[in-house]
């Protein structure tokens, strides 16, 4: 569903650029080269503009070098994800066994808002190489209550346990995916959980403008009623299973340092964007260390 939506958006943007190129050529301002060039540059330009606006709204007092690293890294990650990977996702994610001599805890990968399993393309082979069998999930429908994803996560957890033979699994969530995991645990309990790791998750909500007034988007607003209910439902024992990480320059989830939960260690990274949290080397290394401690 998301892949089809993103393809439609990309084609519409490229078509608009091509129409502009045709008009410029017909009016004698450019040559024919402008048509394919503008068709290519229009989607990329829109993506860069959106990333720049997000970075400006979430700007901090961090050194300019770190802000530049986060901005440039986020653009690169966004191009890979929203232009080269997610729109061209044709197959559903499947269980993938580990590739190590000694098996580790199986891991369920849960993506965030306006995303699919392709966001884990770099994380996934690293997990397998370090002994973790993995299963990713595509959360659908795109725009619904975060609570509605609990059943799909439960089915994926059962499949991962059955295919791996493990009694418990670790769940790794990015952005909204971390909230979906917590909503799943609220309904189904912690008996099947060895560890929950969240990356860039708005545990207290975000002050970023809601791009669209959909239910899950509004639930992630700063200190929303849904988030307050979720936070109130958890106990120190359930929170002890959780590890959380965020970037101090996250342009989507901010204020960044306010995303902690009682008693949960909050790992802070510098110079990394929101989407980039799923592919940055130091985040990969931290995630692997956390999983190795189980």
Secondary structure as UniProt FT lines:
FT   HELIX           2..26
FT   TURN            27..28
FT   HELIX           33..57
FT   HELIX           64..79
FT   HELIX           80..85
FT   HELIX           86..88
FT   STRAND          107..110
FT   TURN            113..114
FT   HELIX           117..120
FT   HELIX           121..129
FT   TURN            130..131
FT   STRAND          134..137
FT   HELIX           146..149
FT   HELIX           150..164
FT   STRAND          169..174
FT   HELIX           176..188
FT   TURN            191..192
FT   STRAND          193..199
FT   TURN            203..204
FT   HELIX           215..219
FT   TURN            222..223
FT   HELIX           225..232
FT   HELIX           236..239
FT   TURN            240..241
FT   STRAND          242..247
FT   TURN            248..249
FT   HELIX           256..258
FT   TURN            262..263
FT   STRAND          266..269
FT   HELIX           275..278
FT   HELIX           281..292
//
